[in-house]
Amino acid sequence: MRYSKTAMSEEEWNIIYYESPSGDIPVYDFIESLSSTAKSKVLNTFDFLTEFGVKLDLPHVKKVTGTGLWELRILGGDSIRIFYVATSGRTFLLLHGFIKKSQKAPKKEIKIAIARLKEYKSRKS
């Protein structure tokens, strides 16, 4: 499943959601579970990500130390985080979303994203 804006230029990046072998789309489901205000903030941050791509920096994105993951940081009352990676063809793959409740991203959340990435790559190779 793709995130899409009405008009995308040639330079903009695409966003796709990780889809499990059973057809679940966990990041999409996570976003749908949020309040309308939080959902709006997520979609606005997606606009930054598609426009600026790998050039987007703090406070919106941060590298997850020791992994190939990046953390999309949705700022505001809820500390919403979405782990993603850049794939071929100017595309970002969203792997896992959660509401951050502590200073550091919990290892459990990172492990979920890494497992999904590994599973995704095994299907694509």
KOLFI-978460 format. One record per atom (N, C-alpha, C, O): atom name; x, y, z. Coordinates in pm, whole numbers, plus 50000, padded with zeros to 5 digits. Atoms other than C-alpha are relative to their C-alpha. Last residue first. Layout:
<atoms>
ATOM, CA, X, Y, Z
...
</atoms>
This chain:
<atoms>
ATOM, N, 49876, 50049, 50061
ATOM, CA, 51522, 48847, 49685
ATOM, C, 49978, 49876, 49918
ATOM, O, 50072, 49822, 49860
ATOM, N, 49960, 49921, 50117
ATOM, CA, 51205, 49046, 49751
ATOM, C, 50125, 49945, 49931
ATOM, O, 50159, 49989, 49821
ATOM, N, 50099, 50015, 50107
ATOM, CA, 51039, 48796, 49985
ATOM, C, 50043, 50068, 49872
ATOM, O, 50000, 50028, 49764
ATOM, N, 50000, 50141, 50039
ATOM, CA, 51348, 48760, 50207
ATOM, C, 49899, 49975, 49888
ATOM, O, 49921, 49887, 49805
ATOM, N, 49887, 50026, 50089
ATOM, CA, 51387, 49140, 50208
ATOM, C, 50001, 49855, 49952
ATOM, O, 50039, 49828, 49837
ATOM, N, 50025, 49929, 50126
ATOM, CA, 51039, 49188, 50354
ATOM, C, 50110, 49969, 49898
ATOM, O, 50081, 49937, 49782
ATOM, N, 50104, 50077, 50068
ATOM, CA, 51101, 48924, 50625
ATOM, C, 49970, 50061, 49863
ATOM, O, 49954, 49987, 49765
ATOM, N, 49939, 50128, 50039
ATOM, CA, 51427, 49092, 50725
ATOM, C, 49901, 49916, 49920
ATOM, O, 49935, 49859, 49817
ATOM, N, 49909, 49970, 50110
ATOM, CA, 51260, 49434, 50727
ATOM, C, 50063, 49872, 49948
ATOM, O, 50071, 49851, 49827
ATOM, N, 50082, 49972, 50119
ATOM, CA, 50973, 49302, 50938
ATOM, C, 50088, 50029, 49879
ATOM, O, 50057, 49985, 49768
ATOM, N, 50059, 50127, 50043
ATOM, CA, 51215, 49146, 51188
ATOM, C, 49916, 50020, 49874
ATOM, O, 49921, 49938, 49782
ATOM, N, 49894, 50078, 50063
ATOM, CA, 51413, 49471, 51206
ATOM, C, 49947, 49867, 49948
ATOM, O, 49984, 49823, 49839
ATOM, N, 49967, 49939, 50129
ATOM, CA, 51098, 49674, 51272
ATOM, C, 50106, 49920, 49926
ATOM, O, 50094, 49899, 49805
ATOM, N, 50116, 50020, 50089
ATOM, CA, 50979, 49438, 51547
ATOM, C, 50033, 50053, 49861
ATOM, O, 50010, 49985, 49761
ATOM, N, 49997, 50141, 50044
ATOM, CA, 51328, 49432, 51704
ATOM, C, 49884, 49970, 49905
ATOM, O, 49901, 49896, 49808
ATOM, N, 49895, 50011, 50103
ATOM, CA, 51333, 49814, 51716
ATOM, C, 50003, 49859, 49944
ATOM, O, 50016, 49840, 49823
ATOM, N, 50052, 49933, 50120
ATOM, CA, 51001, 49818, 51902
ATOM, C, 50100, 49991, 49885
ATOM, O, 50061, 49969, 49770
ATOM, N, 50109, 50082, 50053
ATOM, CA, 51122, 49560, 52157
ATOM, C, 49946, 50059, 49869
ATOM, O, 49919, 49986, 49773
ATOM, N, 49939, 50105, 50083
ATOM, CA, 51447, 49753, 52204
ATOM, C, 49894, 49912, 49935
ATOM, O, 49912, 49866, 49822
ATOM, N, 49987, 50133, 49938
ATOM, CA, 51242, 50047, 52332
ATOM, C, 50056, 49897, 49903
ATOM, O, 50021, 49894, 49785
ATOM, N, 50094, 50093, 50065
ATOM, CA, 51317, 50380, 52160
ATOM, C, 50020, 49862, 50062
ATOM, O, 50132, 49812, 50068
ATOM, N, 49945, 50078, 50110
ATOM, CA, 51503, 50588, 52416
ATOM, C, 49892, 49913, 49939
ATOM, O, 49797, 49871, 50006
ATOM, N, 49897, 49923, 50071
ATOM, CA, 51361, 50865, 52633
ATOM, C, 50052, 49927, 49877
ATOM, O, 50061, 49985, 49769
ATOM, N, 49876, 49982, 49923
ATOM, CA, 51045, 50677, 52728
ATOM, C, 50100, 50076, 49914
ATOM, O, 50076, 50103, 49797
ATOM, N, 50033, 49964, 49863
ATOM, CA, 50679, 50658, 52621
ATOM, C, 50123, 50022, 50087
ATOM, O, 50110, 50056, 50204
ATOM, N, 49881, 50008, 49916
ATOM, CA, 50711, 50649, 52244
ATOM, C, 49967, 50052, 50140
ATOM, O, 49912, 50162, 50156
ATOM, N, 49996, 49879, 49920
ATOM, CA, 50386, 50584, 52064
ATOM, C, 50112, 49983, 50102
ATOM, O, 50110, 49891, 50183
ATOM, N, 50035, 50014, 49858
ATOM, CA, 50441, 50319, 51800
ATOM, C, 49999, 50137, 50066
ATOM, O, 50051, 50234, 50010
ATOM, N, 50035, 49876, 49932
ATOM, CA, 50487, 50266, 51428
ATOM, C, 49960, 49972, 50143
ATOM, O, 49904, 49867, 50174
ATOM, N, 50062, 50015, 49868
ATOM, CA, 50668, 49989, 51242
ATOM, C, 49972, 50137, 50060
ATOM, O, 50057, 50226, 50055
ATOM, N, 49997, 50133, 49941
ATOM, CA, 50806, 49918, 50895
ATOM, C, 49919, 49985, 50128
ATOM, O, 49852, 49884, 50148
ATOM, N, 50037, 49982, 49860
ATOM, CA, 50751, 50213, 50663
ATOM, C, 49981, 49864, 50064
ATOM, O, 49903, 49783, 50014
ATOM, N, 50084, 50109, 49952
ATOM, CA, 50939, 50151, 50338
ATOM, C, 49976, 50022, 50149
ATOM, O, 50069, 50018, 50229
ATOM, N, 49985, 50031, 49859
ATOM, CA, 51075, 50470, 50180
ATOM, C, 49901, 49889, 50035
ATOM, O, 49785, 49894, 49995
ATOM, N, 50115, 50048, 49924
ATOM, CA, 51108, 50485, 49803
ATOM, C, 50040, 49975, 50145
ATOM, O, 50147, 49921, 50174
ATOM, N, 50047, 49884, 49923
ATOM, CA, 51342, 50676, 49575
ATOM, C, 49874, 49967, 50080
ATOM, O, 49775, 50039, 50076
ATOM, N, 50102, 49924, 50072
ATOM, CA, 51367, 50379, 49336
ATOM, C, 49940, 50115, 50080
ATOM, O, 49821, 50144, 50067
ATOM, N, 49967, 49956, 50136
ATOM, CA, 51549, 50139, 49563
ATOM, C, 49885, 50082, 49940
ATOM, O, 49769, 50069, 49980
ATOM, N, 49980, 50113, 50091
ATOM, CA, 51475, 50125, 49934
ATOM, C, 50029, 50055, 49861
ATOM, O, 50040, 50177, 49844
ATOM, N, 50006, 49959, 50140
ATOM, CA, 51508, 50381, 50213
ATOM, C, 50027, 49875, 49915
ATOM, O, 50118, 49798, 49944
ATOM, N, 49874, 50008, 50074
ATOM, CA, 51429, 50241, 50555
ATOM, C, 49977, 50056, 49861
ATOM, O, 49864, 50060, 49812
ATOM, N, 50003, 50020, 50145
ATOM, CA, 51155, 50310, 50809
ATOM, C, 50141, 49981, 49946
ATOM, O, 50240, 50004, 50015
ATOM, N, 49872, 50047, 50052
ATOM, CA, 51070, 50320, 51179
ATOM, C, 49985, 49972, 49850
ATOM, O, 49884, 49918, 49805
ATOM, N, 50017, 50101, 50105
ATOM, CA, 50768, 50530, 51274
ATOM, C, 50139, 49965, 49948
ATOM, O, 50213, 50051, 49901
ATOM, N, 49880, 50037, 50074
ATOM, CA, 50758, 50725, 51600
ATOM, C, 49964, 49894, 49897
ATOM, O, 49884, 49804, 49922
ATOM, N, 50023, 50107, 50098
ATOM, CA, 50474, 50911, 51765
ATOM, C, 50129, 49977, 49923
ATOM, O, 50194, 50071, 49877
ATOM, N, 49870, 50022, 50064
ATOM, CA, 50557, 51112, 52075
ATOM, C, 49987, 49880, 49908
ATOM, O, 50019, 49767, 49946
ATOM, N, 49966, 50142, 50009
ATOM, CA, 50203, 51223, 52148
ATOM, C, 50137, 49989, 49934
ATOM, O, 50162, 50053, 49832
ATOM, N, 50040, 50061, 49873
ATOM, CA, 50173, 51587, 52255
ATOM, C, 50030, 49851, 50007
ATOM, O, 50083, 49803, 50107
ATOM, N, 50124, 49952, 49940
ATOM, CA, 50365, 51714, 51954
ATOM, C, 49972, 49928, 50129
ATOM, O, 50062, 49867, 50188
ATOM, N, 49988, 49917, 49881
ATOM, CA, 50635, 51598, 51715
ATOM, C, 49863, 50045, 50049
ATOM, O, 49769, 50059, 49971
ATOM, N, 50116, 49913, 50011
ATOM, CA, 50613, 51310, 51472
ATOM, C, 49990, 50075, 50132
ATOM, O, 49965, 50017, 50237
ATOM, N, 50042, 49947, 49870
ATOM, CA, 50962, 51161, 51461
ATOM, C, 49886, 50099, 49978
ATOM, O, 49906, 50207, 49922
ATOM, N, 50077, 49881, 50035
ATOM, CA, 51043, 50936, 51167
ATOM, C, 49935, 50048, 50129
ATOM, O, 49863, 49973, 50195
ATOM, N, 50117, 49974, 49917
ATOM, CA, 51308, 50697, 51298
ATOM, C, 49936, 50130, 49952
ATOM, O, 49998, 50236, 49959
ATOM, N, 50018, 49859, 49970
ATOM, CA, 51560, 50555, 51054
ATOM, C, 49871, 50014, 50078
ATOM, O, 49778, 49933, 50063
ATOM, N, 50129, 49933, 49989
ATOM, CA, 51668, 50193, 51045
ATOM, C, 50013, 50150, 50022
ATOM, O, 50112, 50200, 50076
ATOM, N, 50020, 49933, 50128
ATOM, CA, 51987, 50032, 50917
ATOM, C, 49872, 50083, 50001
ATOM, O, 49830, 50135, 49897
ATOM, N, 50092, 50069, 50091
ATOM, CA, 52079, 49949, 51275
ATOM, C, 49999, 50072, 49866
ATOM, O, 50062, 50177, 49850
ATOM, N, 49970, 50143, 50007
ATOM, CA, 52348, 50030, 51533
ATOM, C, 49909, 49920, 49910
ATOM, O, 49915, 49797, 49909
ATOM, N, 49862, 50046, 49980
ATOM, CA, 52207, 50370, 51624
ATOM, C, 50012, 49848, 49993
ATOM, O, 49935, 49775, 50054
ATOM, N, 50005, 50089, 49883
ATOM, CA, 51859, 50445, 51491
ATOM, C, 50137, 49935, 50010
ATOM, O, 50175, 49854, 49926
ATOM, N, 49947, 50134, 50024
ATOM, CA, 51915, 50740, 51257
ATOM, C, 49990, 49920, 50129
ATOM, O, 50020, 49970, 50237
ATOM, N, 49879, 50030, 49924
ATOM, CA, 51692, 51040, 51332
ATOM, C, 50040, 49857, 49969
ATOM, O, 49955, 49768, 49962
ATOM, N, 49949, 50137, 50014
ATOM, CA, 51416, 51209, 51139
ATOM, C, 50129, 49985, 50079
ATOM, O, 50201, 50081, 50104
ATOM, N, 50098, 50091, 50059
ATOM, CA, 51190, 51509, 51193
ATOM, C, 50046, 49856, 49984
ATOM, O, 49966, 49764, 49993
ATOM, N, 50059, 50087, 49899
ATOM, CA, 51394, 51715, 51442
ATOM, C, 49907, 49892, 49943
ATOM, O, 49847, 49815, 50019
ATOM, N, 50062, 49964, 49873
ATOM, CA, 51639, 51654, 51292
ATOM, C, 49925, 50132, 49986
ATOM, O, 49972, 50220, 49915
ATOM, N, 49913, 50021, 49885
ATOM, CA, 51705, 51583, 50924
ATOM, C, 49924, 50031, 50128
ATOM, O, 49802, 50050, 50126
ATOM, N, 50074, 49961, 49880
ATOM, CA, 51531, 51552, 50589
ATOM, C, 50082, 49963, 50123
ATOM, O, 50140, 49854, 50128
ATOM, N, 49945, 49874, 49948
ATOM, CA, 51793, 51522, 50316
ATOM, C, 49926, 50050, 50123
ATOM, O, 49973, 50142, 50190
ATOM, N, 49890, 50030, 49908
ATOM, CA, 51710, 51155, 50258
ATOM, C, 50066, 50126, 50055
ATOM, O, 50151, 50117, 50143
ATOM, N, 49934, 50129, 50012
ATOM, CA, 51376, 51254, 50109
ATOM, C, 50109, 49981, 50103
ATOM, O, 50091, 50011, 50221
ATOM, N, 49857, 49984, 49973
ATOM, CA, 51300, 51628, 50121
ATOM, C, 50078, 49869, 49995
ATOM, O, 50201, 49872, 49987
ATOM, N, 49942, 49882, 50065
ATOM, CA, 50954, 51630, 49958
ATOM, C, 50152, 50005, 50015
ATOM, O, 50223, 50030, 49917
ATOM, N, 50004, 50018, 50146
ATOM, CA, 50842, 51276, 50039
ATOM, C, 50066, 50117, 49927
ATOM, O, 50125, 50099, 49821
ATOM, N, 49917, 50113, 50039
ATOM, CA, 50960, 51303, 50400
ATOM, C, 50001, 49981, 49848
ATOM, O, 50107, 49958, 49789
ATOM, N, 49859, 49959, 49989
ATOM, CA, 50815, 51650, 50452
ATOM, C, 50091, 49890, 49948
ATOM, O, 50187, 49916, 49874
ATOM, N, 49977, 49902, 50106
ATOM, CA, 50475, 51532, 50320
ATOM, C, 50145, 50049, 50001
ATOM, O, 50207, 50061, 49895
ATOM, N, 49978, 50078, 50123
ATOM, CA, 50498, 51225, 50547
ATOM, C, 50026, 50095, 49882
ATOM, O, 50108, 50066, 49796
ATOM, N, 49860, 50042, 49994
ATOM, CA, 50535, 51471, 50837
ATOM, C, 50036, 49913, 49879
ATOM, O, 50148, 49921, 49828
ATOM, N, 49919, 49881, 50029
ATOM, CA, 50205, 51631, 50738
ATOM, C, 50149, 49966, 50000
ATOM, O, 50224, 50016, 49917
ATOM, N, 50008, 49976, 50145
ATOM, CA, 50046, 51284, 50723
ATOM, C, 50079, 50124, 49959
ATOM, O, 50139, 50127, 49852
ATOM, N, 49925, 50106, 50068
ATOM, CA, 50168, 51204, 51076
ATOM, C, 50001, 50027, 49849
ATOM, O, 50107, 50022, 49787
ATOM, N, 49858, 49971, 49980
ATOM, CA, 50046, 51540, 51209
ATOM, C, 50087, 49897, 49929
ATOM, O, 50189, 49931, 49869
ATOM, N, 49968, 49885, 50084
ATOM, CA, 49701, 51479, 51057
ATOM, C, 50148, 50036, 50010
ATOM, O, 50212, 50067, 49910
ATOM, N, 49995, 50052, 50137
ATOM, CA, 49684, 51135, 51218
ATOM, C, 50040, 50112, 49902
ATOM, O, 50120, 50090, 49811
ATOM, N, 49873, 50073, 50013
ATOM, CA, 49770, 51291, 51554
ATOM, C, 50017, 49948, 49858
ATOM, O, 50126, 49955, 49801
ATOM, N, 49891, 49901, 49991
ATOM, CA, 49486, 51543, 51519
ATOM, C, 50135, 49932, 49980
ATOM, O, 50218, 49980, 49903
ATOM, N, 49996, 49927, 50128
ATOM, CA, 49240, 51278, 51395
ATOM, C, 50113, 50104, 50000
ATOM, O, 50176, 50127, 49897
ATOM, N, 50100, 49893, 50004
ATOM, CA, 49325, 51057, 51692
ATOM, C, 50012, 50076, 49868
ATOM, O, 50116, 50067, 49801
ATOM, N, 49968, 49874, 49933
ATOM, CA, 49537, 50752, 51615
ATOM, C, 49883, 50099, 49994
ATOM, O, 49791, 50084, 49913
ATOM, N, 50044, 50008, 49860
ATOM, CA, 49410, 50402, 51531
ATOM, C, 50021, 50131, 50076
ATOM, O, 49971, 50147, 50188
ATOM, N, 50146, 49992, 49995
ATOM, CA, 49431, 50471, 51155
ATOM, C, 49947, 49998, 50143
ATOM, O, 49838, 50049, 50168
ATOM, N, 50036, 49860, 50030
ATOM, CA, 49803, 50542, 51192
ATOM, C, 49848, 50018, 50009
ATOM, O, 49800, 50118, 50061
ATOM, N, 49958, 49917, 49888
ATOM, CA, 49858, 50204, 51363
ATOM, C, 49956, 50146, 49978
ATOM, O, 49900, 50208, 50068
ATOM, N, 50096, 50025, 49892
ATOM, CA, 49654, 50022, 51097
ATOM, C, 50033, 50086, 50123
ATOM, O, 49943, 50139, 50188
ATOM, N, 50126, 49938, 50041
ATOM, CA, 49866, 50182, 50824
ATOM, C, 49896, 49985, 50111
ATOM, O, 49828, 50081, 50146
ATOM, N, 49980, 49856, 49982
ATOM, CA, 50182, 50088, 51012
ATOM, C, 49873, 50076, 49960
ATOM, O, 49834, 50171, 50027
ATOM, N, 49999, 49951, 49863
ATOM, CA, 50060, 49729, 51057
ATOM, C, 50019, 50150, 50018
ATOM, O, 49957, 50208, 50107
ATOM, N, 49918, 49882, 50025
ATOM, CA, 49956, 49648, 50700
ATOM, C, 50009, 50076, 50132
ATOM, O, 49934, 50171, 50156
ATOM, N, 50015, 49891, 49903
ATOM, CA, 49825, 49293, 50733
ATOM, C, 50093, 50115, 49963
ATOM, O, 50202, 50093, 49909
ATOM, N, 50074, 49887, 50055
ATOM, CA, 49817, 49084, 50413
ATOM, C, 49975, 50113, 50099
ATOM, O, 49912, 50213, 50063
ATOM, N, 50145, 50025, 49987
ATOM, CA, 49910, 48746, 50562
ATOM, C, 49915, 50116, 49951
ATOM, O, 49792, 50109, 49953
ATOM, N, 50041, 50108, 50091
ATOM, CA, 50266, 48773, 50427
ATOM, C, 49850, 49971, 50006
ATOM, O, 49791, 49924, 49909
ATOM, N, 49960, 50134, 49954
ATOM, CA, 50294, 49106, 50611
ATOM, C, 49956, 49895, 49898
ATOM, O, 49873, 49923, 49812
ATOM, N, 50117, 50088, 49997
ATOM, CA, 50269, 49437, 50424
ATOM, C, 50046, 49860, 50037
ATOM, O, 50136, 49805, 49973
ATOM, N, 49969, 50142, 49990
ATOM, CA, 50526, 49709, 50494
ATOM, C, 49867, 49924, 50006
ATOM, O, 49776, 49961, 50079
ATOM, N, 50016, 50064, 49870
ATOM, CA, 50385, 50045, 50391
ATOM, C, 50042, 49855, 49990
ATOM, O, 50013, 49787, 49892
ATOM, N, 50081, 50120, 50002
ATOM, CA, 50510, 50240, 50092
ATOM, C, 49997, 49941, 50140
ATOM, O, 50089, 49960, 50220
ATOM, N, 50007, 50071, 49872
ATOM, CA, 50628, 50599, 50074
ATOM, C, 49912, 49878, 49979
ATOM, O, 49801, 49888, 49927
ATOM, N, 50124, 50074, 49974
ATOM, CA, 50743, 50756, 49750
ATOM, C, 50009, 49939, 50139
ATOM, O, 50117, 49915, 50192
ATOM, N, 49989, 50140, 49960
ATOM, CA, 51014, 51020, 49718
ATOM, C, 49862, 49941, 50018
ATOM, O, 49765, 50012, 50044
ATOM, N, 50052, 50043, 49871
ATOM, CA, 50984, 51347, 49533
ATOM, C, 50014, 49850, 50020
ATOM, O, 50020, 49772, 49925
ATOM, N, 49895, 50005, 49898
ATOM, CA, 51216, 51451, 49252
ATOM, C, 49950, 49945, 50133
ATOM, O, 50031, 49907, 50218
ATOM, N, 49903, 50104, 50031
ATOM, CA, 50974, 51364, 48969
ATOM, C, 50105, 49983, 50110
ATOM, O, 50155, 49873, 50131
ATOM, N, 49905, 49967, 50106
ATOM, CA, 50701, 51574, 49125
ATOM, C, 50098, 49884, 49981
ATOM, O, 50101, 49789, 50059
ATOM, N, 49861, 50026, 49962
ATOM, CA, 50406, 51436, 49317
ATOM, C, 50092, 50037, 49883
ATOM, O, 50063, 50005, 49768
ATOM, N, 49905, 49974, 50108
ATOM, CA, 50056, 51575, 49293
ATOM, C, 50141, 49978, 50050
ATOM, O, 50185, 50043, 50146
ATOM, N, 50069, 49978, 50127
ATOM, CA, 49758, 51447, 49493
ATOM, C, 50098, 50024, 49885
ATOM, O, 50077, 49972, 49776
ATOM, N, 50051, 49863, 50001
ATOM, CA, 49964, 51299, 49772
ATOM, C, 49935, 50019, 49863
ATOM, O, 49951, 49936, 49774
ATOM, N, 49989, 49915, 50118
ATOM, CA, 50010, 50928, 49808
ATOM, C, 49940, 50138, 50025
ATOM, O, 49841, 50154, 50096
ATOM, N, 50049, 49869, 49956
ATOM, CA, 50092, 50679, 50079
ATOM, C, 50008, 50086, 49876
ATOM, O, 50109, 50081, 49806
ATOM, N, 49922, 49878, 50013
ATOM, CA, 50130, 50344, 49911
ATOM, C, 49930, 50116, 50068
ATOM, O, 49807, 50125, 50071
ATOM, N, 50085, 49884, 50000
ATOM, CA, 50000, 50000, 50000
ATOM, C, 50089, 50123, 50000
ATOM, O, 50191, 50126, 50069
</atoms>
